[in-house]
C-alpha cells in the first residue's frame, strides 16, 4: 500500500465497499471503515483519549440537517416487501426481533 497512490486506493475501496453487504451486516453501510490505532497518528482508542483529555480543545459548532444522512439509509428510497422488512429487523435486532416486530409491524 505504501507504493500505491491515493487515487488507486480510493478506486479499490469504492469497488469493494458494499460488495459483502447483506441484511445481516446492515450497519456496514453506516460505518464502512474506522480508524486503526497505530501508536503514531492515532495513539489510542477514541473514547479513552476523550476520557483522558487527549484531544484538541477548540470551539465546536454542532448542528444537523433534517435529511442529512437520508442517502445513507439502506433502501431508503425504494419500497421494500414485508419479508425484506422482517429480514432487516432481524439483521439489526436478532433475538429481539419478535418484540420489535410486535411494536413496529410491517
Residue pairs with C-beta under 8 A, 6 or more apart in sequence:
1 9
13 33
17 32
18 28
18 29
18 32
20 28
21 28
21 29
22 91
23 84
23 87
23 88
23 90
23 91
24 90
24 91
25 91
26 74
26 88
26 91
26 92
27 92
29 72
29 73
29 74
30 72
35 42
35 46
36 42
37 43
37 44
37 45
43 49
43 54
44 52
44 54
49 55
70 76
74 88
75 84
80 88
82 106
85 106
86 97
86 101
86 106
89 97
89 100
89 101
89 104
90 97
93 100
